[in-house]
Amino acid sequence: MRDPDFPSGGATIDRDREEARHRLARRLGLGTLVAVAIMVAIGAWGAFERHEEALATTAHVAEAPHVRTLSVKANGQPRALSLPGTMEPYTAATIFARATGYVARRDVDFGSQVKQGQVLAVIAAPDLDQQLAQAKAQVAQTEASLGQAQAQATLQGATNDRTKVLVSEGWQTRQQGDTDALTLRADLAAVKVAQANLEAQKANLSRLEQLTGFEQVTAPFDGTITNRQIDVGNLVSADSNSGTPMFAIERSDVLRVQIYVPQDAVFTLGDGTQAEVTVPEMPGRIFTGKVSRTAAALATDSRTQLTQVDVVNPDGVLRSGLYCLVNFTLPRSVPAITVPSQAVIFNKSGLTVAVVVDGKVQLRPIDLAQDDGATVEVKTGLKDGDQVVLSPPVNITDGMAVTVVAG
């Protein structure tokens, strides 16, 4: 029989095991607490770093951006206006055949310089020559008929005079007197008919003589043959609707340049305004001209006025069809402000510029008078002395504080 005050050996083992489990649990709990504490510390450090970064970013954003500015000035000096144009001949004509026949001779070719009245080609028209000969014969025949009628009328006039005397003396009947008088009237009418026929035949003869004169094709004015459409042996027609074109001729000692002047220059550019004309393929050459006429009305679709500039070309170096630039120096009706194109902001609000006033930005809408790509002329929106921001940042806003830097 065991003593209750002294435990047996099995009970002792159970207590040892229980204590070991408690010690293990305490160690595991302590390790878990340490791990959690470490994770919390790492998270707190990361949050601290992100907070510092956010503060730095906020401080950077809050810092006023640095901008460069330009003090603009009003310009009242004459402005340059350059407009594109195409050179055209002062006078141009297409020469058609006025006589039907075959080309018997051709004296010129395209590129030939000709004088007014110079023979360019000769047309052989035998039918027309025969008609002319026939008309001459008809005129001679009609002249003979007229002479015969006049002689008959003269004779009848003398007869009628004698009959009147005889009738008055009773030697001739009154009936015979009336017959001779009426015959004289008929003979005088026949003279008038013969005269009218002669005039008609002469008119036909003159027409045929003019047509035979067209067998020689001549230059209507001094100029250059720019096109030839016939050669020897070709059949040409003088039909008014389907006549044969033979030559094209141009007068090029003076050339016309048609340009379209914008509305803002219409009232400062008129007849007699001097111009300088340049051709890209002739660097360094400047040709003088002047405005010869204007359309005196603007096209409603483009708000431009058709204007013609005459350019003197005595040496013939210029050619019709050349592309050219017509340059004017025009007075300004009002002073203009010129700014670099890099200062212009284009967005949904239209065209604006950023002006710095007391360290803050003012976005001002502007209207342009001229834009040459590098600079623009501003009509409204700016005044003399404004500080305009060059290359403004993309996030610039009205009222933004900025710092102006040199350069």
C-alpha positions as CSV (number, residue, x, y, z in Angstrom):
1,M,0.0,0.0,0.0
2,R,1.4,3.4,-1.2
3,D,1.8,6.4,1.0
4,P,-0.3,9.4,-0.4
5,D,2.4,11.9,0.6
6,F,4.9,10.4,-1.7
7,P,3.9,10.4,-5.4
8,S,4.7,7.5,-7.6
9,G,7.3,7.7,-10.4
10,G,4.6,7.9,-13.2
11,A,3.0,11.0,-11.9
12,T,6.4,12.7,-11.7
13,I,7.0,12.0,-15.4
14,D,3.6,13.5,-16.3
15,R,4.4,16.7,-14.4
16,D,7.7,17.1,-16.2
17,R,6.1,16.7,-19.5
18,E,3.5,19.3,-18.7
19,E,6.1,21.8,-17.6
20,A,8.1,21.2,-20.7
21,R,5.0,21.9,-22.8
22,H,4.4,25.2,-20.9
23,R,8.0,26.2,-21.4
24,L,7.7,25.6,-25.2
25,A,4.5,27.5,-25.4
26,R,6.0,30.4,-23.6
27,R,9.0,30.4,-26.0
28,L,6.7,30.2,-29.1
29,G,4.6,33.1,-27.8
30,L,7.6,35.2,-27.1
31,G,9.0,34.5,-30.6
32,T,5.7,35.4,-32.2
33,L,5.6,38.6,-30.3
34,V,9.1,39.4,-31.4
35,A,8.3,38.7,-35.1
36,V,5.2,40.9,-34.9
37,A,7.1,43.6,-33.3
38,I,9.7,43.4,-36.1
39,M,7.1,43.5,-38.8
40,V,5.4,46.5,-37.2
41,A,8.7,48.3,-37.0
42,I,9.4,47.6,-40.7
43,G,6.0,48.8,-41.8
44,A,6.3,51.9,-39.7
45,W,9.7,52.7,-41.3
46,G,8.3,52.3,-44.8
47,A,5.4,54.5,-44.0
48,F,7.8,57.1,-42.6
49,E,9.8,57.0,-45.8
50,R,6.7,57.4,-48.0
51,H,5.6,60.2,-45.9
52,E,9.0,61.9,-46.3
53,E,8.8,61.4,-50.1
54,A,5.3,62.8,-50.2
55,L,6.4,65.9,-48.3
56,A,9.4,66.3,-50.6
57,T,7.1,66.0,-53.6
58,T,4.6,68.4,-52.2
59,A,7.4,70.9,-51.4
60,H,8.7,70.6,-55.0
61,V,5.3,71.1,-56.5
62,A,4.6,74.0,-54.3
63,E,7.8,75.7,-55.5
64,A,7.2,78.4,-58.1
65,P,8.4,77.3,-61.6
66,H,11.2,79.2,-63.2
67,V,10.3,80.9,-66.6
68,R,12.0,83.1,-69.1
69,T,10.3,86.3,-70.2
70,L,10.6,88.9,-73.0
71,S,9.6,92.5,-72.7
72,V,7.6,93.3,-75.9
73,K,7.6,96.6,-77.7
74,A,5.1,98.2,-80.0
75,N,6.5,98.5,-83.6
76,G,5.3,101.4,-85.8
77,Q,7.8,100.9,-88.6
78,P,6.6,99.9,-92.1
79,R,6.0,96.2,-92.3
80,A,7.1,93.8,-95.0
81,L,4.4,91.9,-96.9
82,S,5.4,89.0,-99.2
83,L,2.8,87.3,-101.4
84,P,3.2,84.4,-103.9
85,G,2.3,84.9,-107.5
86,T,2.6,83.6,-111.1
87,M,4.0,85.6,-114.0
88,E,1.8,85.9,-117.0
89,P,2.4,87.6,-120.3
90,Y,1.2,91.2,-120.7
91,T,-0.5,90.2,-124.0
92,A,-1.1,86.7,-125.4
93,A,-3.0,85.5,-128.5
94,T,-3.7,82.4,-130.4
95,I,-3.4,82.9,-134.2
96,F,-6.1,81.0,-136.2
97,A,-6.3,80.4,-139.9
98,R,-8.5,83.0,-141.7
99,A,-8.1,81.3,-145.1
100,T,-8.8,77.7,-146.0
101,G,-6.0,75.9,-147.8
102,Y,-2.7,74.2,-147.4
103,V,0.3,75.6,-145.6
104,A,2.7,76.5,-148.4
105,R,5.4,78.1,-146.2
106,R,6.3,78.4,-142.5
107,D,8.9,81.0,-141.6
108,V,9.0,80.8,-137.7
109,D,9.0,78.2,-135.0
110,F,8.3,78.3,-131.2
111,G,10.8,80.5,-129.5
112,S,11.1,82.8,-132.5
113,Q,11.2,86.5,-131.7
114,V,8.9,88.3,-134.1
115,K,7.8,91.9,-134.9
116,Q,4.3,93.2,-135.6
117,G,3.3,92.5,-139.2
118,Q,6.1,89.9,-139.8
119,V,5.0,87.0,-142.0
120,L,4.8,83.8,-140.0
121,A,3.4,81.5,-142.6
122,V,1.8,81.5,-146.1
123,I,-1.4,79.5,-147.0
124,A,-2.0,78.4,-150.5
125,A,-5.7,78.8,-151.3
126,P,-6.4,78.3,-155.0
127,D,-10.2,78.2,-154.6
128,L,-10.0,81.6,-152.9
129,D,-7.8,83.0,-155.6
130,Q,-10.3,81.8,-158.3
131,Q,-13.2,83.5,-156.3
132,L,-11.2,86.7,-156.3
133,A,-10.6,86.6,-160.0
134,Q,-14.3,85.9,-160.6
135,A,-15.3,88.8,-158.4
136,K,-13.0,91.1,-160.3
137,A,-14.6,90.0,-163.6
138,Q,-18.1,90.6,-162.1
139,V,-17.2,94.1,-161.0
140,A,-16.0,94.9,-164.6
141,Q,-19.2,93.4,-166.0
142,T,-21.3,95.4,-163.6
143,E,-19.4,98.6,-164.4
144,A,-20.1,98.0,-168.1
145,S,-23.8,97.5,-167.4
146,L,-23.9,100.7,-165.4
147,G,-22.3,102.6,-168.3
148,Q,-24.8,101.1,-170.7
149,A,-27.7,102.0,-168.4
150,Q,-26.4,105.6,-168.0
151,A,-26.1,106.0,-171.8
152,Q,-29.6,104.7,-172.3
153,A,-30.9,107.1,-169.7
154,T,-29.0,110.0,-171.3
155,L,-30.5,109.2,-174.8
156,Q,-34.0,108.8,-173.4
157,G,-33.6,112.2,-171.6
158,A,-32.8,113.9,-174.9
159,T,-35.7,112.2,-176.6
160,N,-38.0,113.2,-173.8
161,D,-36.9,116.9,-174.1
162,R,-37.7,117.0,-177.8
163,T,-41.0,115.3,-177.3
164,K,-42.1,117.9,-174.8
165,V,-41.4,120.7,-177.3
166,L,-43.3,118.9,-180.1
167,V,-46.2,118.1,-177.8
168,S,-46.4,121.7,-176.8
169,E,-46.5,122.8,-180.5
170,G,-49.0,120.2,-181.4
171,W,-46.7,118.2,-183.6
172,Q,-46.7,115.2,-181.3
173,T,-49.5,113.6,-179.3
174,R,-49.7,113.8,-175.5
175,Q,-49.6,110.1,-175.3
176,Q,-46.2,110.0,-176.9
177,G,-45.0,112.6,-174.5
178,D,-46.2,110.5,-171.5
179,T,-44.5,107.4,-173.0
180,D,-41.2,109.1,-173.4
181,A,-41.3,110.6,-169.9
182,L,-42.1,107.2,-168.2
183,T,-39.4,105.5,-170.3
184,L,-36.9,108.1,-169.0
185,R,-37.9,107.3,-165.4
186,A,-37.4,103.6,-166.0
187,D,-34.0,104.2,-167.5
188,L,-33.0,106.3,-164.5
189,A,-34.2,103.5,-162.2
190,A,-32.1,101.0,-164.2
191,V,-29.1,103.3,-163.6
192,K,-29.6,103.1,-159.9
193,V,-30.0,99.4,-160.0
194,A,-26.8,99.1,-161.9
195,Q,-25.0,101.3,-159.4
196,A,-26.3,99.2,-156.5
197,N,-25.1,96.0,-158.2
198,L,-21.7,97.6,-158.7
199,E,-21.5,98.5,-155.0
200,A,-22.4,94.9,-154.0
201,Q,-19.8,93.5,-156.4
202,K,-17.2,95.8,-155.1
203,A,-18.0,94.9,-151.5
204,N,-17.6,91.2,-152.4
205,L,-14.4,91.9,-154.2
206,S,-13.0,93.8,-151.1
207,R,-14.0,90.9,-148.9
208,L,-12.2,88.4,-151.1
209,E,-9.2,90.6,-151.3
210,Q,-9.0,90.7,-147.5
211,L,-9.4,87.0,-147.3
212,T,-6.6,86.4,-149.8
213,G,-4.6,88.8,-147.7
214,F,-5.0,86.3,-144.8
215,E,-3.1,83.8,-147.0
216,Q,-0.1,85.6,-145.4
217,V,-0.3,84.9,-141.6
218,T,1.3,87.9,-139.8
219,A,2.2,88.7,-136.2
220,P,-0.4,90.9,-134.4
221,F,2.2,92.5,-132.1
222,D,5.9,92.2,-131.1
223,G,6.5,89.1,-129.1
224,T,7.7,85.5,-128.9
225,I,6.1,82.5,-130.6
226,T,5.4,80.1,-127.7
227,N,3.6,77.3,-129.6
228,R,3.4,76.1,-133.2
229,Q,0.7,73.7,-134.3
230,I,1.1,73.5,-138.1
231,D,3.8,72.6,-140.6
232,V,4.2,72.8,-144.3
233,G,1.5,70.8,-146.2
234,N,-1.1,70.8,-143.4
235,L,-4.6,71.6,-144.3
236,V,-6.0,74.5,-142.3
237,S,-9.6,75.7,-142.1
238,A,-11.0,79.2,-141.7
239,D,-14.3,78.1,-140.2
240,S,-15.4,80.5,-137.4
241,N,-16.3,77.6,-135.0
242,S,-13.7,75.0,-135.8
243,G,-10.9,77.1,-137.3
244,T,-7.3,75.7,-137.1
245,P,-5.0,77.2,-134.5
246,M,-1.6,77.9,-136.0
247,F,0.6,79.8,-133.5
248,A,0.5,81.1,-130.0
249,I,2.3,84.4,-129.4
250,E,3.1,86.3,-126.2
251,R,4.4,89.7,-125.4
252,S,6.9,89.4,-122.5
253,D,8.8,92.7,-122.3
254,V,6.3,93.4,-119.5
255,L,4.9,90.6,-117.4
256,R,1.8,90.6,-115.2
257,V,1.7,89.0,-111.8
258,Q,-1.6,88.4,-110.2
259,I,-1.7,88.2,-106.4
260,Y,-4.3,88.1,-103.7
261,V,-3.9,90.8,-101.0
262,P,-5.3,90.0,-97.5
263,Q,-7.8,92.4,-96.0
264,D,-5.4,93.9,-93.5
265,A,-3.3,95.3,-96.3
266,V,-6.0,96.3,-98.8
267,F,-6.3,99.9,-97.6
268,T,-2.5,100.6,-97.7
269,L,-1.8,99.0,-101.1
270,G,-3.2,100.7,-104.2
271,D,-2.4,101.6,-107.8
272,G,1.2,102.7,-108.2
273,T,2.5,101.0,-105.1
274,Q,6.1,99.9,-105.7
275,A,7.0,96.2,-105.4
276,E,10.1,94.0,-105.6
277,V,9.7,90.7,-107.3
278,T,12.1,87.8,-106.7
279,V,12.3,84.3,-108.2
280,P,13.6,81.5,-106.0
281,E,15.8,80.1,-108.8
282,M,17.5,83.6,-109.3
283,P,19.0,84.3,-105.9
284,G,20.2,87.9,-105.5
285,R,18.2,89.2,-108.5
286,I,15.5,91.7,-107.7
287,F,13.0,92.9,-110.3
288,T,11.0,96.1,-109.9
289,G,7.3,96.5,-110.5
290,K,4.3,98.4,-109.4
291,V,0.6,97.8,-108.9
292,S,-1.2,98.5,-112.1
293,R,-4.8,97.7,-111.1
294,T,-6.9,96.1,-108.4
295,A,-10.3,94.4,-108.4
296,A,-11.7,97.0,-106.0
297,A,-13.6,94.2,-104.2
298,L,-12.7,91.4,-101.8
299,A,-13.6,87.7,-102.4
300,T,-16.0,86.8,-99.6
301,D,-14.6,83.3,-99.2
302,S,-11.0,84.3,-98.7
303,R,-11.3,88.0,-97.7
304,T,-8.6,88.8,-100.3
305,Q,-8.5,91.3,-103.2
306,L,-7.2,90.4,-106.6
307,T,-4.3,92.7,-107.5
308,Q,-2.1,92.9,-110.6
309,V,1.6,94.0,-110.5
310,D,3.4,94.8,-113.8
311,V,7.0,93.8,-113.9
312,V,9.3,95.3,-116.6
313,N,11.3,92.6,-118.4
314,P,13.4,94.4,-121.0
315,D,16.1,91.8,-121.3
316,G,13.6,88.9,-121.5
317,V,15.3,87.0,-118.6
318,L,11.9,86.4,-117.0
319,R,9.4,83.9,-118.5
320,S,5.7,83.6,-118.2
321,G,4.5,80.9,-115.9
322,L,7.3,81.4,-113.3
323,Y,6.5,81.2,-109.6
324,C,7.6,84.3,-107.8
325,L,7.3,86.3,-104.6
326,V,6.0,89.9,-104.6
327,N,7.4,91.9,-101.7
328,F,5.9,95.2,-100.5
329,T,6.9,97.6,-97.8
330,L,3.7,99.0,-96.4
331,P,3.0,101.6,-93.7
332,R,1.2,100.4,-90.5
333,S,-2.2,101.8,-89.7
334,V,-1.6,101.0,-86.0
335,P,1.6,99.9,-84.2
336,A,2.0,96.1,-83.9
337,I,3.6,94.0,-81.2
338,T,5.8,91.2,-82.4
339,V,6.5,88.1,-80.2
340,P,8.3,84.9,-80.9
341,S,6.0,82.0,-82.0
342,Q,7.3,80.0,-79.0
343,A,5.4,82.3,-76.7
344,V,2.0,81.5,-78.2
345,I,-0.2,78.9,-76.5
346,F,-2.7,77.1,-78.6
347,N,-5.3,75.0,-76.8
348,K,-9.1,74.6,-76.5
349,S,-9.3,78.3,-75.5
350,G,-7.7,79.4,-78.7
351,L,-4.5,81.5,-79.0
352,T,-3.2,82.9,-75.8
353,V,0.1,84.2,-74.3
354,A,1.3,84.1,-70.7
355,V,2.1,87.5,-69.2
356,V,3.9,87.9,-65.9
357,V,2.4,90.6,-63.6
358,D,3.8,90.9,-60.1
359,G,5.1,87.4,-60.1
360,K,1.9,85.8,-61.3
361,V,0.7,84.6,-64.7
362,Q,-2.0,86.2,-66.7
363,L,-3.3,84.2,-69.7
364,R,-4.4,86.7,-72.3
365,P,-6.3,85.8,-75.6
366,I,-4.7,87.4,-78.6
367,D,-5.6,88.1,-82.3
368,L,-2.9,87.8,-84.9
369,A,-2.2,90.2,-87.7
370,Q,0.6,88.2,-89.3
371,D,2.5,84.9,-88.8
372,D,5.7,84.1,-90.6
373,G,6.5,80.9,-88.6
374,A,9.2,82.4,-86.4
375,T,7.4,85.4,-85.1
376,V,3.8,86.6,-85.0
377,E,2.3,90.1,-85.0
378,V,-0.3,90.6,-82.4
379,K,-3.2,93.0,-83.1
380,T,-5.0,92.8,-79.7
381,G,-4.2,91.3,-76.3
382,L,-0.8,92.8,-75.5
383,K,0.5,96.3,-74.8
384,D,3.9,97.9,-74.9
385,G,6.2,96.6,-72.0
386,D,4.3,93.4,-71.2
387,Q,6.5,90.6,-69.9
388,V,5.7,87.6,-72.1
389,V,6.7,84.1,-71.0
390,L,8.8,82.2,-73.5
391,S,8.2,78.5,-73.9
392,P,5.6,78.4,-71.1
393,P,5.4,75.1,-69.2
394,V,2.5,72.8,-70.2
395,N,0.9,73.0,-66.8
396,I,0.8,76.8,-66.7
397,T,-2.4,78.3,-65.4
398,D,-3.9,81.7,-64.9
399,G,-2.8,83.1,-61.5
400,M,0.1,80.7,-61.1
401,A,3.1,82.1,-59.2
402,V,6.3,82.0,-61.2
403,T,9.9,82.9,-60.8
404,V,11.5,84.9,-63.6
405,V,15.0,83.9,-64.5
406,A,17.5,85.7,-66.7
407,G,18.1,84.6,-70.2
